[in-house]
Amino acid sequence: MVKKENIEEAVADVGDDTPTAYTEIKMGGGWYMAISLERSERFDKEYVEISKERAGKKRSRFNLSPKHTRVLGEALIRFADENDLDNFVSKGGED
C-alpha cells in the first residue's frame, strides 16, 4: 500500500479555467510517478498521463483514456492483493 506521506496532490489552474489534476507518488532514488489530467489541443480531448519523472524531467509516459482510469486502478489493487504486494520486499535490497 502506498503510504500517505509519499503522495503529493495539487490542482493547478490552466489558462482556460479548466483545472488540471496532478498527483505525485514518491518511488525512491529521486524518482516520482506523476499522474495528471491533460488536454490534447490537437484532438480537443482529455486524457490521463502517467509518467516516471526524475529531476523534473519526464523519462517515460503512458496516456490513458479517462474512462479506463478506474478500471486500471481496480486492476492494480486486485493484482497487489492477489500477489501479497503489501508485504513485498525487493530481492535487490532497495527500499
Secondary structure, DSSP 8 states (H G I E B T S, - for coil): ---GGGEEEEEEE-TTS-EEEEEEEEEETTEEEEEEEEEETTTTEEEEEEEEEETTEEEEEEEE-GGGHHHHHHHHHHHHHHTTGGG---TT---
